[in-house]
């Protein structure tokens, strides 16, 4: 059809052949083949040239539309590859939202204003499901370093160490750094839901030789601080969870061991390498370094 369009635009087979870089014979053969396929004449001779029949004009017009659509598709694809368009669905958990995702999104939008971002909280029970089944392009998650996850690429963003949160005036507050075992005989206020964050805390306690006795289970950092301030126990809260510190608590570093949760950006292996997705991961890593 594009050969037919060239003949119509240039008014002769020879002129179309010159424009296309073909031989006149090749142009004639392609037009003849198209006439056989359509079952109708597309060109008629006029002197030394040709002119299109009604069917020829119709097909030439459609060829022009196709040409334009192909060019538009190529331009749109180039924009997508360059990170100038498209959309990304991003999921994250609460404490990563303010400290990592917000500044990363702000930086990303400055560089890629044409990319639409769908931002939302992830399901704490299984934050990787949305990425694996294609409902999300990226999720910020807590996972142990080097843990295998078939089908996913996990990019480490930062480690988030836990701190001991004590009631103000607690006897252990006199120490600048606590051994984790110092908390073994204390009542605990649970601050983590079931999942990898709680697993990091319990794994550290196991390494220190004890299992915490949980008096109150809150599954929320701010609420846990309130219970600690009321004297109902001690808690471990990650640094990112202490952005808003309760005035009635004292916070101390912990060692031997220091519990740490590792934050990662999770991306499907099949999507890895997309420029716009790589740019968002880079923005998250930059935000994590701040």
RALIN-V789455 format. One record per residue. SS is DSSP state (H for helix, E for strand, - for the rest). PHI is phi in whole degrees, 0 to 359 (none if undefined). Layout:
BEGIN
SS_PHI, SS_PHI
END
This chain:
BEGIN
-_none, H_291, H_293, H_301, H_300, H_296, H_295, H_296, H_293, H_263, -_86, -_202, H_294, H_294, H_294, H_296, H_298, H_297, H_295, H_273, -_80, -_255, -_273, H_304, H_298, H_295, H_297, H_300, H_295, H_291, H_294, H_297, H_296, H_292, H_295, H_294, H_295, H_272, -_72, -_209, -_286, -_248, E_228, E_225, E_286, E_223, -_60, -_271, E_246, E_223, E_222, E_283, -_284, H_301, H_294, H_297, H_297, H_300, H_293, H_297, H_296, H_294, H_297, H_296, H_297, H_298, H_302, H_295, H_293, H_296, H_296, H_295, H_296, H_297, H_294, H_295, H_295, H_297, H_297, H_297, H_295, -_276, -_78, -_264, -_207, -_105, E_211, E_226, E_257, E_237, E_238, E_204, -_257, H_303, H_289, H_280, H_299, H_287, H_276, H_245, H_291, H_300, H_293, H_294, H_295, H_299, H_294, H_297, H_292, H_295, H_271, -_226, -_294, -_274, -_265, E_273, E_247, E_258, E_255, E_194, E_291, -_270, -_288, -_295, -_290, -_208, -_291, -_271, H_299, H_298, H_287, H_297, -_266, -_87, -_280, -_224, -_272, E_208, E_225, E_271, E_223, E_256, -_211, -_299, -_299, -_66, -_288, -_287, -_219, -_306, -_88, E_236, E_248, E_254, E_256, E_292, E_259, E_191, E_263, E_239, E_287, E_270, E_238, E_281, E_249, E_241, E_297, -_304, -_86, -_297, H_300, H_280, H_293, H_288, -_270, -_284, E_228, E_256, E_286, H_303, H_295, H_299, H_264, -_299, -_264, -_271, E_291, E_247, E_254, E_290, -_245, -_243, -_286, -_302, -_143, H_295, H_291, H_296, H_298, H_296, H_292, H_294, H_296, H_293, H_296, H_301, H_295, H_274, -_92, -_208, -_241, -_295, E_264, E_273, E_274, E_222, E_245, -_253, -_60, -_203, H_292, H_295, H_295, H_300, H_298, H_297, H_292, H_296, H_300, -_281, -_86, -_270, -_158, E_245, E_214, E_249, E_227, E_291, H_305, H_295, H_274, H_251, -_301, -_245, -_267, -_291, -_294, -_263, E_235, E_242, E_245, E_226, E_292, E_231, E_219, -_60, -_264, -_269, -_295, E_219, E_250, E_259, E_264, E_228, E_262, E_257, E_225, E_296, H_303, H_294, H_264, -_297, -_104, -_295, H_305, H_291, H_288, H_298, H_293, H_291, H_299, H_298, H_294, H_293, H_295, H_295, H_296, H_292, H_278, -_284
END
